[in-house]
Amino acid sequence: MHALGDKLSDKIRVGIVGGTGYTGGELLRIFSQHPRVRVTYVSSRSQAGASVDESHPALAGFYNLTYQPVDVDAMAEQCDVAFLAVPHGASMELAADLLERGVRVVDLGADFRLPDAATYQAWYGGEHTRPELLGEAVYGLPELNRERIKTARLVANPGCFPTSVLLGVAPLVHAGLIDTSAVAVSAVTGVSGAGATPKPLYHFPDRTENVQAYGVPGHRHTAEMEMGIAHVLAARGGGPVGVSFVPQLVPMSRGILATIQVPLTQSVSTADVLSAMREYYRTEPFVRVLGEDRMPQTKAVSGSNYCDVTARVDARTGRVIVLSAIDNLVKGAAGQAVQNMNIMFGVEETEGLKTPGLYP
């Protein structure tokens, strides 16, 4: 276990690959207030030599860093852990090279989230070049995998949509209250979830005053949702899992609100379901279960690592409606990655993350 003190030399030395993107910027923002971290290396393939605040103006005065080319040997000398904020397909060899040099890795992309190479190829359409690491990689949803994360060399940070959905349904799967073969998800997301690279779909005149579904059917995050539900269900002996997922772009910068409708397996009230949620998340620092008087909203979690969840039983149809809100760039990406790092290095899990959302 990495022992930490209060001296600068005892801080966790952090490297970030893909520092110019939205997730890289969020990592830098969080680390600027993290007392146990020193950012020693930030890379960019396109902006090597530029200062960090050129791409992230809000960080002016917080860092005296310039972007470096990707150099695994330099990272091995300068970093205890590397955060890979790169597109799918770009982490496989890079993660392997860093692990070989003794650097622990938190991958914020999709390369190590799924259980085997065949599943990866089925959902992402390409060959996995490092299948031997898939069995070692730990799916980094702390609320489900905290004990395994503690000793992990390689953590696969979950996708933003799966984070919101799994945190919504996990307590009900655990309690045996829902039919896991018929999980219907509709989730809206801010445009930042698509990354900083401009694309026609995210052009301002097309996005503003507009709501649009995409990736229907078969959005790649569906596989993670089904995998996570199966993981929780395994403690009850397993069973069928089926998720139907419709993501929708809405004209806001950040945030996800997931609405999940699932048939109940027994007659329960809203109070019963909320009680099961509160018990499941009783010791969790970043999941807030809202009562019958409140609904999750994206603004309340914006800029924070919190997930707000609640549920309502629709007795007429025999379904439960679960609602879950997160910031896609924080609990859905960078914040959760920092939470994973804290767990990996034996730091207080909430360190650097215990801040409320920006409301209004």
Steps between C-alpha positions, in 0.01 A plus 500: 500500500626846413577682826427870503602783727462875484827579324504593132729203431238264648219611274361276226670597176235516230527495122215577260497384138252698291512810716343740251157335494204567726579202723867596520397850600270365771782285637724805517226705666443236768871443558558873547315461834619150593741520797656159436584539130769664292439506124841436348422419138228602252512389139335598175572374151367816337611775741843391626690804627188704576416597857210331677301822533496552123248218466349542849482875572328445835824343626710815444724547803445149634767313303841572356485209257533455126370210296759235420509238225384155613813335641453190716860503623465859622171412666659201673760734652255773597169328584355254749170482312390598150152608396425417137237739367512383140251351248429128492775303332775737616556361850579135434871516420558814705354342815703184445823697458435702815414193707820331386690800636326491838254783446143435613230595251149643512357477148210737437431348159322178411794271426496300825138524615366186335587146616661349189629577151200350321257722691718803434509425126124443488424842647794711377573334166874460540754249623619525858879487485555437872239240595724364776431816701122474484487241776717716725324832440254598775177675403529822695155557646597534868150430626524151345872418492672691780695205644643398163589860413718523813760261359456568127781595264254575220158656556248538218303813582132445412315687229278789601166344401576166672600684817166678520298188415686251719489727804126532442415131474769322706309516831187357338694220329668422832162484677342284228226757436521530120489290185853547370410356159289807415690815599394799287724808515446845354777745583575858397855631488686824453714547191833487687458123519602486133841652574672820395559411133240684288257284303201599281248345741613736776508821295326774703219582252413130484513440873336805652121482552515137390478151653621203297535128565809322369666158504163320488498206539828360625683793660837365618435585864220242504761226543634663816153538646423133445841397637451709815150369564625143452777569752251603769261222402773237538480535879140375471593207280480678164218529251409655166603859427367718221533876458329714238674836488407828327748788549401853403701818448359813661626860468709526816874471560509230766280264695307174465149422618410134461142375522483124552176301488499137615226248585480416870525140616289557811245742639685785671442868567713801411599518867621139485714566195651817646575311821690236301697775324587676825618178659713405198667842488512554877880536510560633149641856497389603152151355451209702638160333516226762468164459669148513359502879511791551259618395154859482372608786277820553309562849636520371858794271417673717239873524569478243781573131548153429639230279355143583605253212474138436586216270395122490470283191483232506229256254658264519203754349259706300751816692418750705693633824350855578608659841439873570522697821440876548466747740344631301203845661529540444875327194650465383139871542424773703674357511853440127507853446367640705789277307742653180360852638538431592863389144569799350315752702701334474841400865510172613655250421223340845500831690486485778242137417417286617790349801329132574432352557158474842338139603552330690342 
